[in-house]
Amino acid sequence: MSKTLFNKNWKSGWKLLMAFAAILTMYIAIIIGMFDPADAEMMSRLAGLKFSKNLLAAFGFETIDPSLTGFIASYLYGFLMPGLPMVYTVIMGNKLVSSLVDRGVMAGILMGPVTRRRVALTQAVYLVVTLAVLILYVTVLGLLISAQRFPGLLNVPAFLRMNVGLLALHLALAGISFFFSCLFNQTGASLALGAGIPTVFLLLRMLLNSSPRLKLLRYGTIFSLYSAADIALGKPWLLPTAALCAIALVLFAGGVVVFDKKDLPL
Amino acid sequence: MSVIDIRGLTKSYGPGKGIFDLTLQIPRGEVFGYLGPNGSGKTTTIRHLLGFLNADSGSCSIGGLDCRTQAAQLHHSLGYLPGEIAFFDEMRGSEYLRFLAHMRGLRTCPRERELLDRFQLDPSGRIRRMSKGMKQKLGLVAAFMHDPEILVLDEPTSGLDPLMQQAFVELILAEKARGKTILMSSHSFEEIEKTCSRVGILHAGHLSALVDVADLQASRRRVYAVSFDREEDKQAFLAEELDIAGDYSLRVDVAVTGSLQAFTRALSRHPIAGLDVVNQRLEDIFIGYYGGHAS
């Protein structure tokens, strides 16, 4: 780990993190505020707005569990929480390695007495730490808003499990972006796969949500390893979460090794 | 003992592209000029020295440390100026220098102030707003500021105005006097001539010559443009026994290798309107050295 490089990342990256925190704050506040304990059938009202049922399902907007926890699991953690921080991850993953090589700035970093491993590891740690901070923020905010608006209604242990699973999902997605950022010297290639693969995974998940008959697609996306709705219902979650962490570990380690070994056009 | 030691280094990017079986030793305290046309492999060699590339075969080391595997340790005593220099554009120049110092584990760099003065660079502005020349100066300060023993400079004067080129030459001569080992690439012979004791000439990835600069100067082929007021004067001049490199309307280019005596005598016998030195491409300069077979 290089503290200097970490600080430099923070200096040029904190605004992006704040922007995502702000967007997520808005969604969390609005969506939790929409919950009505007396009227759990939100779907019917949304359907009244002439959204097709399938489209809403694609975004995970289905009330399986009428409690506040179930509501949050569907409407916040069905699509928004997996989707939005993913955009942060993709941008940052690309910025932290591939973009520096592509612009030539990496030469300035590596001409110092620092190993490539240390540089790549610093960038990986930065991505993981900022992501963890973002999810932690989201968790605390969700707890606070729920406690203030609907005291005692939230199943706190289930909500915490949902967020741990969410962090694992995002670490795995970040692993994908980071790996390709380390692999490619051109931002174009890095983004094509580092953003492309997570996006395809998300689209598959949405397709799967709206047409459950396409069961085989389950095996085509890592989003299948995370379902907030299932966690809210108390279904087993440790194994898929551990699998996501393992995927993340392999991809981050792979990225560091690849960056250490490859040719750099600097 | 050689400080920079390149042995059989090969990195192929296809036929004629890359470097092939390159062997080169540079002893401590030498300023070595690395010359060659664009695409001849200068930058590829330098990228190996910095440990950015994996060789297909062969090896290179600096001060006994392998350039690729022991890069981090070796970079403590190495200064580098990239050929295509890039910075964190959003930073200020002074911030960038501080960043590099901290990356080196230094609080401040001993020579930063002196170098900024030498190149008359004000680093307080945003790098994004700096001109090409200012960025080049910033890169030079970054390469020298931690007072490294060994310097690898890729086209160090590109973008510098003549005054700053002179400041650079003075810096190199001062560093040479302090016993630094320097490898600098260039396609400007004048710059190499003023600073280096030995020159390696790279052609299509092969080291085609290793020359002492003194020898090169002696055998260097220079071209002079002689101009006339009248066609008759020119015709008379053409009758002289000289190596005519070009014949234009009222101008004749004369190539001279070694002594200028025959040429100056011929000049004195004719009414000459003007005399100019023709700026030559690197290849032309070495025609003399290769005996007219540079290709």
Interface residues (C-beta under 8 A of the other chain):
Chain A: S2 T4 L5 K8 S12 R103 G104 V105 A107 G108 I109 L110 M111 G112 P113 V114 T115 R116 R118 K261 K262 D263 L264 P265 L266
Chain B: R47 L50 G51 F52 L53 N54 A71 A72 Q73 H75 H76 L78 G79 Y80 P82 E84 I85 A86 F87 F88 E90 Y96 F99 L100 H102 M103 R104 G105 A142
